[in-house]
Amino acid sequence: MNALATCPECGGISKWNPPFYVCSVCGLALRRQEYERMVDKQKEALWEAQEEQNEGTDKKRKRNREYLDWYLGSKK
């Protein structure tokens, strides 16, 4: 049985061809541990990027809320 996976380099289809995952698009060949390590690094980088984006969004919402509170408070 050949397991299919996504290539961590180009996003193409990688087939499990023991003892390697081989990408049918770019030809990258990785052992299972190397493949899993690369995928884990990509997931971690994506998670960190999302964290940074969420922090920026939270700061913007806080600033907007503070402005709204100030604006509504000045009308009294």
Backbone torsions as a table, in degrees:
resi	resn	phi	psi	omega
1	MET	NA	130.4	177.6
2	ASN	-101.1	116.8	177.9
3	ALA	-82.4	139.7	178.3
4	LEU	-101.3	141.8	178.1
5	ALA	-144.9	171.9	178.4
6	THR	-95.0	136.3	178.4
7	CYS	-69.3	129.2	179.3
8	PRO	-71.3	-16.6	-179.7
9	GLU	-87.7	-53.7	-171.5
10	CYS	-115.0	-10.5	-179.6
11	GLY	85.8	3.1	178.3
12	GLY	-74.2	-175.7	-179.1
13	ILE	-88.6	127.0	175.7
14	SER	-108.5	133.6	177.8
15	LYS	-106.1	144.0	175.9
16	TRP	-80.5	111.3	179.3
17	ASN	-125.8	87.8	-167.8
18	PRO	-42.5	133.4	2.3
19	PRO	-96.8	24.0	-175.4
20	PHE	-124.9	153.6	161.4
21	TYR	-91.9	124.5	-178.0
22	VAL	-119.3	124.9	-180.0
23	CYS	-79.4	131.8	179.8
24	SER	-78.6	-13.9	-178.9
25	VAL	-94.8	-57.3	-174.8
26	CYS	-100.9	-11.6	177.3
27	GLY	83.6	6.8	179.5
28	LEU	-62.2	131.5	178.5
29	ALA	-120.6	122.3	-178.4
30	LEU	-130.7	140.9	171.5
31	ARG	-69.8	163.5	-174.0
32	ARG	-56.8	-46.1	-178.9
33	GLN	-64.2	-41.5	179.1
34	GLU	-63.0	-42.9	179.4
35	TYR	-60.8	-49.1	-178.9
36	GLU	-63.1	-37.6	179.0
37	ARG	-64.4	-43.8	179.6
38	MET	-65.1	-41.6	179.4
39	VAL	-64.9	-41.5	178.3
40	ASP	-63.0	-40.0	178.0
41	LYS	-63.9	-40.3	178.7
42	GLN	-65.0	-42.1	179.2
43	LYS	-63.5	-41.6	179.5
44	GLU	-64.7	-42.7	178.9
45	ALA	-64.0	-40.7	178.3
46	LEU	-64.3	-42.6	179.8
47	TRP	-62.6	-43.0	179.6
48	GLU	-65.2	-39.6	178.4
49	ALA	-64.0	-40.0	178.3
50	GLN	-67.2	-37.7	177.1
51	GLU	-60.4	-46.5	-179.8
52	GLU	-63.1	-40.1	179.1
53	GLN	-65.4	-41.7	179.3
54	ASN	-65.5	-37.4	177.9
55	GLU	-63.6	-41.8	178.5
56	GLY	-64.2	-40.8	178.8
57	THR	-65.9	-41.3	179.4
58	ASP	-63.9	-40.2	178.8
59	LYS	-64.5	-40.9	179.8
60	LYS	-65.2	-43.6	178.4
61	ARG	-62.6	-40.9	179.5
62	LYS	-63.4	-44.6	178.9
63	ARG	-62.0	-43.0	178.1
64	ASN	-63.9	-39.6	-180.0
65	ARG	-66.9	-40.6	178.2
66	GLU	-63.6	-40.8	178.0
67	TYR	-64.1	-44.2	179.7
68	LEU	-61.7	-44.1	177.5
69	ASP	-60.7	-43.2	178.8
70	TRP	-63.3	-44.8	-177.1
71	TYR	-64.1	-46.3	-179.9
72	LEU	-69.7	-31.3	178.6
73	GLY	-71.2	-29.4	-177.4
74	SER	-77.2	-10.5	-178.3
75	LYS	-85.0	-9.4	-176.4
76	LYS	-78.5	NA	NA
